[in-house]
Amino acid sequence: MISLIFALTLASIQDMPVDAVPDIASESQSEAEAEAAGKPEPQRDPVTGELPVDPYQPSNAHAGAAPFAGTGMRDAFHGQEGIRRIVNGMVDRAIVDPRISEVFVSHDLVRLRRTLFEQFCHILNAGCDYTGRDMATSHRDLGLQIDDLNVLVENLQAAMADERVGFAAQNRFLAKLAPMKRDVVTR
């Protein structure tokens, strides 16, 4: 069940719709849509499968939050494998969720999954370094609204529930992510 308490913490709003989460899709449609539009997709890295990005200096500081101390949160999220399942579940839900799926259409989902995993893994003190861009830069041109963030939080909550992460641990994690709202929501 979606927790209104931590949704309010994360989004700082008065109410949040609690709708059923859509079915999970197994594949991204962005490549097929690019081909259908007659636009060739840029060459993917042969090792990672990611699209190229402009150079930047990776830093754990870009993760948007300091890691939790100790191993409690890592253990609550079932280590790196649990974190990976949560990230994949959240992304799978988001790309088929009609409320926000359009946000993900033209994005490199391979890179998104990797950097979200690194970010969550770093924040949960599960032994990862974050190599993605800072939150403001990576979200600058997306035009995200508070409603988009609320839907993403719902999808994250559902993925954490599927992984059987305890309610208290979910709340602690979402409270750690909440200050990133100012860098993510741009409209």
KOLSE-868465 format. One record per residue (C-alpha): residue in three letters; residue number from 1; x, z, y. Coordinates in steps of 0.02 Angstrom, whole numbers, padded with zeros to 5 digits. Example, Ala and Ser with C-alpha at 12.3 -4.5 7.8 and 13.67 -1.06 7.14 Angstrom:
BEGIN
+---------+-----+--------+--------+--------+
: residuo : num :     xx :     zz :     yy :
+---------+-----+--------+--------+--------+
:     Ala :   1 :  00615 :  00390 : -00225 :
:     Ser :   2 :  00684 :  00357 : -00053 :
+---------+-----+--------+--------+--------+
***
This chain:
BEGIN
+---------+-----+--------+--------+--------+
: residuo : num :     xx :     zz :     yy :
+---------+-----+--------+--------+--------+
:     Met :   1 :  00000 :  00000 :  00000 :
:     Ile :   2 :  00063 : -00041 :  00172 :
:     Ser :   3 :  00110 :  00111 :  00275 :
:     Leu :   4 :  00036 :  00109 :  00448 :
:     Ile :   5 :  00156 :  00246 :  00504 :
:     Phe :   6 :  00315 :  00147 :  00483 :
:     Ala :   7 :  00233 : -00015 :  00538 :
:     Leu :   8 :  00192 :  00072 :  00701 :
:     Thr :   9 :  00370 :  00137 :  00710 :
:     Leu :  10 :  00442 : -00035 :  00684 :
:     Ala :  11 :  00324 : -00133 :  00792 :
:     Ser :  12 :  00272 : -00001 :  00919 :
:     Ile :  13 :  00094 : -00061 :  00919 :
:     Gln :  14 : -00073 :  00027 :  00903 :
:     Asp :  15 : -00145 : -00066 :  00754 :
:     Met :  16 : -00087 : -00184 :  00620 :
:     Pro :  17 : -00194 : -00290 :  00503 :
:     Val :  18 : -00176 : -00245 :  00321 :
:     Asp :  19 : -00210 : -00408 :  00231 :
:     Ala :  20 : -00171 : -00455 :  00053 :
:     Val :  21 :  00001 : -00528 :  00030 :
:     Pro :  22 : -00002 : -00712 : -00021 :
:     Asp :  23 :  00064 : -00773 : -00187 :
:     Ile :  24 :  00252 : -00793 : -00199 :
:     Ala :  25 :  00323 : -00969 : -00198 :
:     Ser :  26 :  00477 : -01009 : -00300 :
:     Glu :  27 :  00551 : -01146 : -00192 :
:     Ser :  28 :  00577 : -01191 : -00010 :
:     Gln :  29 :  00488 : -01342 :  00059 :
:     Ser :  30 :  00610 : -01373 :  00203 :
:     Glu :  31 :  00715 : -01503 :  00112 :
:     Ala :  32 :  00563 : -01601 :  00054 :
:     Glu :  33 :  00488 : -01595 :  00228 :
:     Ala :  34 :  00650 : -01657 :  00306 :
:     Glu :  35 :  00656 : -01803 :  00184 :
:     Ala :  36 :  00473 : -01843 :  00214 :
:     Ala :  37 :  00503 : -01846 :  00401 :
:     Gly :  38 :  00644 : -01972 :  00373 :
:     Lys :  39 :  00776 : -01855 :  00441 :
:     Pro :  40 :  00929 : -01834 :  00331 :
:     Glu :  41 :  00977 : -01653 :  00304 :
:     Pro :  42 :  01154 : -01606 :  00357 :
:     Gln :  43 :  01282 : -01594 :  00217 :
:     Arg :  44 :  01273 : -01427 :  00125 :
:     Asp :  45 :  01429 : -01329 :  00080 :
:     Pro :  46 :  01471 : -01378 : -00100 :
:     Val :  47 :  01512 : -01197 : -00146 :
:     Thr :  48 :  01377 : -01094 : -00057 :
:     Gly :  49 :  01241 : -01225 : -00036 :
:     Glu :  50 :  01223 : -01174 :  00147 :
:     Leu :  51 :  01206 : -01287 :  00298 :
:     Pro :  52 :  01349 : -01284 :  00425 :
:     Val :  53 :  01336 : -01170 :  00578 :
:     Asp :  54 :  01434 : -01161 :  00739 :
:     Pro :  55 :  01586 : -01047 :  00724 :
:     Tyr :  56 :  01572 : -00863 :  00771 :
:     Gln :  57 :  01666 : -00702 :  00734 :
:     Pro :  58 :  01584 : -00605 :  00590 :
:     Ser :  59 :  01569 : -00417 :  00614 :
:     Asn :  60 :  01476 : -00274 :  00533 :
:     Ala :  61 :  01424 : -00227 :  00709 :
:     His :  62 :  01312 : -00382 :  00708 :
:     Ala :  63 :  01204 : -00303 :  00571 :
:     Gly :  64 :  01106 : -00214 :  00708 :
:     Ala :  65 :  01120 : -00038 :  00637 :
:     Ala :  66 :  01251 :  00080 :  00571 :
:     Pro :  67 :  01248 :  00111 :  00384 :
:     Phe :  68 :  01166 :  00265 :  00309 :
:     Ala :  69 :  01287 :  00401 :  00257 :
:     Gly :  70 :  01309 :  00438 :  00074 :
:     Thr :  71 :  01234 :  00349 : -00075 :
:     Gly :  72 :  01055 :  00411 : -00071 :
:     Met :  73 :  00979 :  00259 :  00013 :
:     Arg :  74 :  01081 :  00139 : -00093 :
:     Asp :  75 :  01017 :  00227 : -00248 :
:     Ala :  76 :  00837 :  00230 : -00186 :
:     Phe :  77 :  00846 :  00040 : -00167 :
:     His :  78 :  00924 :  00020 : -00340 :
:     Gly :  79 :  01093 : -00039 : -00280 :
:     Gln :  80 :  01141 : -00216 : -00239 :
:     Glu :  81 :  01030 : -00293 : -00372 :
:     Gly :  82 :  00877 : -00202 : -00307 :
:     Ile :  83 :  00919 : -00250 : -00128 :
:     Arg :  84 :  00937 : -00432 : -00182 :
:     Arg :  85 :  00766 : -00427 : -00267 :
:     Ile :  86 :  00689 : -00352 : -00110 :
:     Val :  87 :  00765 : -00485 :  00002 :
:     Asn :  88 :  00711 : -00625 : -00114 :
:     Gly :  89 :  00536 : -00551 : -00128 :
:     Met :  90 :  00520 : -00535 :  00060 :
:     Val :  91 :  00581 : -00713 :  00093 :
:     Asp :  92 :  00474 : -00785 : -00048 :
:     Arg :  93 :  00321 : -00704 :  00029 :
:     Ala :  94 :  00365 : -00756 :  00206 :
:     Ile :  95 :  00386 : -00941 :  00166 :
:     Val :  96 :  00212 : -00951 :  00091 :
:     Asp :  97 :  00124 : -00832 :  00209 :
:     Pro :  98 :  00017 : -00944 :  00321 :
:     Arg :  99 :  00035 : -00820 :  00464 :
:     Ile : 100 :  00224 : -00848 :  00480 :
:     Ser : 101 :  00277 : -00986 :  00359 :
:     Glu : 102 :  00305 : -01110 :  00501 :
:     Val : 103 :  00447 : -00999 :  00567 :
:     Phe : 104 :  00546 : -01035 :  00409 :
:     Val : 105 :  00512 : -01221 :  00387 :
:     Ser : 106 :  00672 : -01288 :  00465 :
:     His : 107 :  00787 : -01145 :  00418 :
:     Asp : 108 :  00926 : -01136 :  00290 :
:     Leu : 109 :  00845 : -01019 :  00166 :
:     Val : 110 :  01004 : -01006 :  00063 :
:     Arg : 111 :  01097 : -00936 :  00213 :
:     Leu : 112 :  00947 : -00829 :  00265 :
:     Arg : 113 :  00940 : -00746 :  00093 :
:     Arg : 114 :  01127 : -00716 :  00093 :
:     Thr : 115 :  01138 : -00642 :  00267 :
:     Leu : 116 :  00981 : -00535 :  00247 :
:     Phe : 117 :  01053 : -00469 :  00084 :
:     Glu : 118 :  01219 : -00430 :  00169 :
:     Gln : 119 :  01130 : -00347 :  00316 :
:     Phe : 120 :  01018 : -00238 :  00208 :
:     Cys : 121 :  01160 : -00200 :  00088 :
:     His : 122 :  01274 : -00148 :  00232 :
:     Ile : 123 :  01142 : -00039 :  00315 :
:     Leu : 124 :  01096 :  00042 :  00149 :
:     Asn : 125 :  01281 :  00081 :  00119 :
:     Ala : 126 :  01285 : -00019 : -00042 :
:     Gly : 127 :  01459 : -00090 : -00019 :
:     Cys : 128 :  01433 : -00252 :  00079 :
:     Asp : 129 :  01500 : -00324 :  00240 :
:     Tyr : 130 :  01383 : -00419 :  00354 :
:     Thr : 131 :  01445 : -00592 :  00399 :
:     Gly : 132 :  01294 : -00658 :  00494 :
:     Arg : 133 :  01269 : -00676 :  00680 :
:     Asp : 134 :  01207 : -00535 :  00791 :
:     Met : 135 :  01019 : -00512 :  00799 :
:     Ala : 136 :  00995 : -00578 :  00977 :
:     Thr : 137 :  01092 : -00738 :  00943 :
:     Ser : 138 :  01015 : -00773 :  00773 :
:     His : 139 :  00837 : -00752 :  00839 :
:     Arg : 140 :  00859 : -00821 :  01015 :
:     Asp : 141 :  00775 : -00990 :  00990 :
:     Leu : 142 :  00640 : -00939 :  00866 :
:     Gly : 143 :  00510 : -00882 :  00993 :
:     Leu : 144 :  00454 : -00738 :  00884 :
:     Gln : 145 :  00307 : -00631 :  00939 :
:     Ile : 146 :  00264 : -00453 :  00889 :
:     Asp : 147 :  00132 : -00519 :  00768 :
:     Asp : 148 :  00266 : -00620 :  00677 :
:     Leu : 149 :  00371 : -00464 :  00658 :
:     Asn : 150 :  00222 : -00365 :  00594 :
:     Val : 151 :  00190 : -00494 :  00458 :
:     Leu : 152 :  00373 : -00494 :  00408 :
:     Val : 153 :  00367 : -00304 :  00397 :
:     Glu : 154 :  00214 : -00316 :  00284 :
:     Asn : 155 :  00309 : -00437 :  00172 :
:     Leu : 156 :  00460 : -00321 :  00168 :
:     Gln : 157 :  00349 : -00173 :  00126 :
:     Ala : 158 :  00270 : -00268 : -00018 :
:     Ala : 159 :  00442 : -00317 : -00084 :
:     Met : 160 :  00503 : -00136 : -00073 :
:     Ala : 161 :  00346 : -00077 : -00162 :
:     Asp : 162 :  00375 : -00206 : -00300 :
:     Glu : 163 :  00550 : -00134 : -00320 :
:     Arg : 164 :  00472 :  00040 : -00328 :
:     Val : 165 :  00568 :  00106 : -00179 :
:     Gly : 166 :  00497 :  00275 : -00133 :
:     Phe : 167 :  00389 :  00290 :  00021 :
:     Ala : 168 :  00510 :  00408 :  00112 :
:     Ala : 169 :  00656 :  00290 :  00082 :
:     Gln : 170 :  00553 :  00142 :  00144 :
:     Asn : 171 :  00512 :  00237 :  00303 :
:     Arg : 172 :  00693 :  00286 :  00333 :
:     Phe : 173 :  00749 :  00106 :  00312 :
:     Leu : 174 :  00614 :  00036 :  00426 :
:     Ala : 175 :  00655 :  00167 :  00557 :
:     Lys : 176 :  00835 :  00106 :  00551 :
:     Leu : 177 :  00778 : -00074 :  00576 :
:     Ala : 178 :  00650 : -00034 :  00713 :
:     Pro : 179 :  00769 : -00040 :  00863 :
:     Met : 180 :  00812 : -00221 :  00820 :
:     Lys : 181 :  00639 : -00271 :  00882 :
:     Arg : 182 :  00704 : -00295 :  01059 :
:     Asp : 183 :  00830 : -00424 :  00997 :
:     Val : 184 :  00712 : -00512 :  00876 :
:     Val : 185 :  00548 : -00527 :  00973 :
:     Thr : 186 :  00576 : -00651 :  01113 :
:     Arg : 187 :  00399 : -00694 :  01173 :
+---------+-----+--------+--------+--------+
***
